[in-house]
Amino acid sequence: MSQKVCIAGIGVISAIGNNAAECLASLENSAAGMGTMQYLQSVHRDKLPVAEVKYSNEQLAAITGMPAHTTRTALLSMMAAKEALNDAHIPDLSTLRTGFISANTVGGMDKSEDFYPAFLANAQKGRLRNVINHECGTATELVADKLGIRNFITTISTACSSSANAIFLGARLIRQNKLDVVIAGGTDSLAKFTVNGFNSLMILDQEFCKPFDENRKGLNLGEGAGYVVLVSEKVAARLPRLYCSLSGYCNANDAYHQTASSPEGTGSFLAMKGALEKSGLHPADIGYINLHGTGTQNNDIAEGTAIKLLFAPHFPPMSSTKSFTGHTLGASGGIEAVFSSLSVQQGLIYPNLRLQTPMKDLPFVPAAAFSKGQPVNHVVSNSFGFGGNCSSLVFSKL
């Protein structure tokens, strides 16, 4: 039987903070996380800014209690997932049907990159422990094991919509009475392969990105993890504090191109429209849109065109928080789900940093300043990925 799905806990780590409170403070103070690479060793170090988490692997391992050779993807996941679970304060969790649905695109690629230089020089060299956790699902399993979750564990990897789809799946499992609690979201760490791949597409900005600016030049890659704890109505009734509900969600695919969005914003439009229909809401009900907003020429005009089609003539406040965190790929939907939950709970509008010249083809301008106590009853959060895989989530006040 279908039932309401509530968000009981949040956890996040990104370039702007090591937990939800720190990230919120950075959002309020317009403190972006981009800078010169400190931990990733790349030939692009002095050319391409990135948004790195400010902990080394050794520091992350010490905090999480995981081995220092664990993939950075799993270490970031553990930081945020544990915070979210602790934040939910769910009594007797062991008696509930609990799932862990985590997304990523990088897997253990960072450690594989450590393995190959020695191995290629001498086939008898290289540490095998650096490659055995290469695939995406291993990071999920390592964290689920550490958290003691056994009932349902799976990994989603659908490019930049990955963790939005993880949250989507978690909500469906609760609505269908398959699970009582789901920790859902995603994680991704920076890797040389990722930087080189995006650089080959010529969509990386050599300066700090400026989403939805007429003169935008591309995105900045970032890393991090973000999770929400989804609970059934039955579990929610036992908890002293909830953030909001997940009232709507939709995934659509315009099948336009491997790495580009439809210029008409077809997939973006269908995802937002479907999520609103699922929630029973109208465009006028939305108080804030957390834009996918990568800062690339193609993405921003496609998303903006879809918003123009769906919301005109009245546009809610909107912004891209990737102007703070960079584009965290498979983690972005989870991180932005945390920000969206806080937006609904506290009536927050986040600024779109570095926007100087609004896009001439769009009839709206993203928010320029942080504000609180706003009438935000419903938030749309967009996550649009390569291959046309577009997802939108709707978060609503309880």
C-alpha positions in Angstrom: 0.0 0.0 0.0 1.3 3.4 -0.9 2.4 5.6 2.0 4.1 8.9 2.8 7.9 8.8 2.8 9.6 11.1 5.3 13.2 12.3 5.7 14.4 11.7 9.2 18.2 12.3 8.9 20.7 14.0 6.7 24.5 13.6 6.2 26.9 15.3 3.9 30.6 15.9 3.2 31.8 18.2 0.5 34.4 20.8 -0.4 32.3 23.4 1.7 32.1 21.3 4.9 32.7 18.0 6.6 29.1 17.7 7.8 25.6 19.3 7.3 26.2 22.1 9.8 29.5 23.2 8.2 28.0 23.0 4.7 25.0 25.1 5.7 27.3 27.7 7.2 29.3 27.9 3.9 26.1 28.3 1.9 25.0 31.1 4.2 28.3 32.9 4.0 28.8 32.4 0.2 32.0 30.4 0.8 32.7 28.2 -2.2 35.0 25.2 -2.0 36.9 25.3 -5.3 40.7 25.7 -5.3 43.9 24.2 -6.5 44.2 20.4 -6.3 45.8 19.3 -3.0 45.3 15.5 -2.8 44.7 14.5 -6.4 48.0 14.2 -8.3 47.3 15.4 -11.9 49.1 17.2 -14.7 46.2 19.6 -14.7 46.9 20.6 -11.0 47.7 24.3 -11.7 45.3 24.7 -14.6 41.9 23.2 -13.5 40.4 24.1 -10.2 38.5 21.4 -8.3 36.3 21.2 -5.2 38.1 18.7 -3.0 37.0 17.6 0.5 39.5 19.0 2.9 40.5 15.7 4.6 43.2 13.4 3.4 42.5 9.7 3.0 44.4 9.0 6.3 42.3 11.6 8.1 39.1 10.1 6.7 40.1 6.6 7.6 41.0 7.7 11.2 37.5 9.3 11.6 35.5 6.5 10.1 37.5 3.6 11.6 38.1 2.1 8.1 41.5 1.0 6.8 43.7 3.7 5.3 43.9 1.8 2.0 40.1 2.0 1.6 39.0 3.8 -1.6 38.3 7.5 -1.1 34.8 6.9 -2.6 33.9 4.5 0.3 35.5 6.8 2.9 33.5 9.8 1.9 30.4 7.6 1.8 31.0 6.3 5.3 31.4 9.9 6.6 28.0 11.1 5.2 26.0 7.9 5.7 27.0 7.6 9.3 26.1 11.2 10.0 22.7 10.8 8.4 22.0 7.6 10.4 23.1 9.2 13.6 21.0 12.3 12.8 17.9 10.2 12.4 18.0 8.9 15.9 15.9 5.8 15.0 15.4 3.6 18.1 15.8 -0.2 17.7 17.0 0.0 14.1 18.0 -3.6 14.2 14.3 -4.6 14.4 13.4 -2.7 11.2 13.8 -3.7 7.6 16.7 -1.4 6.6 18.3 -0.8 3.3 21.3 1.0 2.0 21.1 2.3 -1.6 24.2 4.2 -2.6 25.2 5.7 -5.9 28.6 6.4 -7.5 30.3 6.6 -10.8 34.0 6.4 -9.9 34.1 3.3 -7.7 37.6 2.6 -6.5 39.3 4.1 -9.5 41.5 6.3 -7.3 43.2 3.3 -5.8 43.4 1.6 -9.2 45.4 4.6 -10.4 47.8 4.0 -7.6 48.3 0.4 -8.7 49.1 0.7 -12.3 52.3 2.8 -12.5 54.2 0.2 -10.5 52.5 -2.7 -12.3 53.2 -1.4 -15.8 56.8 -0.9 -14.9 57.1 -4.5 -13.5 54.3 -7.0 -13.8 55.4 -8.5 -10.4 54.8 -5.1 -8.7 51.7 -3.2 -7.6 49.5 -3.9 -4.5 46.5 -6.0 -5.4 44.5 -4.5 -2.5 44.4 -1.3 -4.6 42.4 -2.9 -7.4 40.1 -5.5 -5.7 37.7 -2.7 -4.8 37.7 -1.0 -8.2 34.0 -1.6 -9.2 31.2 0.7 -8.1 29.3 -1.8 -5.9 32.2 -2.5 -3.6 32.1 1.0 -2.0 28.5 0.4 -1.2 29.2 -3.0 0.3 32.1 -1.8 2.4 29.9 0.9 4.0 26.9 -1.2 4.5 29.0 -3.8 6.3 30.5 -1.1 8.5 27.0 0.2 9.3 25.6 -3.3 9.9 22.9 -3.1 7.3 21.9 -6.4 5.8 18.3 -6.3 4.6 18.8 -4.6 1.2 21.9 -3.3 -0.4 22.3 -2.1 -3.9 24.3 0.4 -6.0 23.0 2.8 -8.6 25.2 4.2 -11.4 23.4 6.4 -13.9 25.9 9.2 -14.3 25.0 12.5 -12.7 21.5 11.4 -11.8 22.8 8.4 -9.8 22.0 9.4 -6.2 18.7 11.1 -7.1 17.7 7.7 -8.6 19.0 6.0 -5.4 16.6 8.1 -3.3 13.9 7.5 -5.9 14.3 3.7 -5.5 14.4 3.9 -1.7 11.1 5.8 -1.6 9.5 3.3 -3.9 10.6 0.4 -1.7 9.1 2.1 1.4 5.9 3.0 -0.4 5.5 -0.7 -1.4 6.1 -1.9 2.1 9.3 -3.7 1.2 11.5 -1.7 3.7 10.9 0.5 6.7 14.1 2.6 6.6 16.5 3.4 3.7 19.8 5.3 3.8 19.9 6.6 0.2 22.1 9.0 -1.7 25.6 8.8 -3.2 29.3 9.4 -3.2 32.1 10.1 -5.6 35.8 11.0 -5.3 38.0 12.8 -7.7 40.2 10.6 -9.9 42.7 11.4 -12.7 40.5 9.4 -15.2 37.5 11.6 -14.4 39.4 14.9 -14.8 41.0 13.7 -18.0 37.8 12.5 -19.4 35.8 15.7 -18.7 38.8 17.7 -20.0 38.7 15.8 -23.3 35.0 16.9 -23.6 36.3 20.5 -23.3 33.7 21.4 -20.6 35.9 22.2 -17.7 36.3 25.8 -16.6 39.8 27.0 -15.8 38.3 29.5 -13.5 35.6 29.0 -10.8 32.4 28.0 -12.6 29.4 30.4 -13.0 26.3 28.4 -13.7 23.5 30.2 -15.6 25.7 33.1 -16.6 25.7 34.2 -20.2 29.5 33.9 -20.3 29.7 30.5 -18.6 32.7 28.4 -19.7 32.1 25.0 -18.1 32.1 23.1 -14.8 34.4 22.5 -11.9 34.7 18.9 -10.8 34.1 18.2 -7.1 33.8 15.3 -4.7 31.8 14.4 -1.7 28.9 12.3 -0.4 25.3 13.0 0.6 22.6 10.8 2.1 19.1 11.2 3.5 17.4 8.7 5.8 14.0 7.8 4.4 11.4 6.3 6.7 7.9 5.0 6.5 5.0 6.7 8.2 5.0 4.1 10.9 8.7 4.8 11.8 8.2 8.5 11.4 5.5 8.5 14.0 8.0 7.3 16.6 10.6 10.1 15.9 10.9 13.4 17.6 12.1 15.3 14.5 11.6 15.1 10.8 12.9 17.4 8.0 10.3 17.0 5.3 8.7 14.4 3.0 9.7 13.2 -0.4 6.5 13.8 -2.2 7.4 13.3 -5.8 10.0 11.9 -8.1 10.4 11.0 -11.8 13.1 9.7 -14.1 12.9 10.4 -17.9 15.3 9.9 -20.8 15.3 12.0 -24.0 17.9 9.6 -25.6 19.4 12.6 -27.4 23.1 12.1 -27.0 25.7 10.3 -25.0 27.1 13.4 -23.2 24.7 16.2 -24.2 21.3 17.3 -23.2 18.5 17.9 -25.7 18.6 21.6 -26.7 14.8 21.7 -26.1 15.3 20.3 -22.6 13.0 17.4 -23.3 14.3 15.1 -20.7 14.5 17.8 -18.1 11.0 18.9 -18.8 9.6 15.4 -18.6 11.4 14.7 -15.3 10.2 17.8 -13.6 6.6 17.5 -14.9 6.5 13.8 -13.9 7.8 14.6 -10.4 5.2 17.3 -9.9 2.4 15.0 -11.1 3.6 12.3 -8.7 3.4 14.8 -5.8 0.0 16.2 -6.8 1.5 19.7 -7.1 1.4 22.4 -9.7 4.3 24.6 -10.8 3.0 27.5 -8.8 3.3 25.4 -5.6 7.1 25.2 -5.8 9.0 27.6 -3.6 12.6 26.9 -4.7 14.4 24.9 -7.5 17.8 23.4 -6.8 19.1 23.5 -10.3 21.3 20.9 -11.9 23.2 23.9 -13.1 26.6 22.6 -14.1 27.8 25.7 -15.9 28.2 24.2 -19.3 26.8 25.8 -22.4 24.6 22.9 -23.2 23.3 21.9 -19.8 22.2 25.3 -18.6 20.3 26.3 -21.7 18.6 22.9 -21.8 17.5 23.0 -18.2 16.6 26.7 -18.4 14.4 26.0 -21.5 12.6 23.2 -19.7 11.9 25.5 -16.7 10.7 28.2 -19.0 8.2 25.8 -20.6 7.0 24.3 -17.3 6.9 27.3 -15.0 6.2 30.4 -17.1 5.1 33.0 -16.5 5.8 32.8 -12.7 9.2 31.5 -11.7 10.2 30.5 -8.2 13.6 31.4 -6.7 16.2 29.0 -8.0 20.0 28.5 -7.9 22.8 26.0 -8.6 24.6 24.9 -5.4 27.3 23.5 -7.7 28.6 27.0 -7.7 29.7 26.0 -4.1 30.5 22.3 -4.3 31.5 21.8 -7.9 29.9 19.0 -9.8 30.2 16.0 -7.6 28.8 13.7 -10.3 27.2 10.6 -8.8 27.1 12.3 -5.4 25.4 15.5 -6.6 21.8 14.4 -6.2 22.4 13.2 -2.7 24.3 16.3 -1.6 21.6 18.5 -3.1 18.8 16.4 -1.5 20.4 17.3 1.9 20.4 21.0 0.8 16.8 20.7 -0.4 15.6 19.1 2.8 17.1 22.0 4.8 15.5 24.5 2.4 12.1 23.1 3.1 12.7 22.8 6.9 14.1 26.3 7.4 12.7 28.2 4.4 16.2 28.7 2.8 17.1 30.1 -0.6 20.7 29.5 -1.6 22.7 31.9 -3.8 24.0 31.2 -7.3 27.6 32.4 -6.9 29.5 34.4 -9.5 26.5 35.1 -11.8 27.2 38.5 -13.4 25.4 38.4 -16.8 22.0 36.6 -16.8 21.4 34.3 -19.8 19.7 36.4 -22.5 17.5 33.5 -23.7 15.9 32.9 -20.4 13.2 35.0 -18.7 14.4 34.4 -15.1 17.5 35.1 -13.1 18.7 32.7 -10.3 19.0 34.0 -6.7 22.0 36.2 -5.9 21.8 36.1 -2.1 21.2 33.7 0.7 17.9 34.2 2.5 16.1 32.3 5.3 12.5 32.2 6.6 11.1 32.2 3.1 7.7 30.6 2.2 9.3 27.4 0.9 6.7 24.6 1.1 8.0 22.5 -1.8 11.4 22.2 -3.5 12.3 20.7 -6.8 15.8 19.2 -7.0 17.1 18.4 -10.5 19.8 15.9 -11.4 20.4 15.4 -15.1 23.1 12.9 -16.4 24.9 11.8 -19.4 22.9 9.6 -21.8 19.8 11.8 -21.2 19.1 10.2 -17.8 17.1 13.0 -16.1 15.6 12.8 -12.6 13.8 15.3 -10.4 12.8 15.0 -6.8 10.2 17.0 -4.9 10.7 17.7 -1.2 7.6 19.0 0.8 6.9 20.5 4.2 5.2 18.1 6.6 
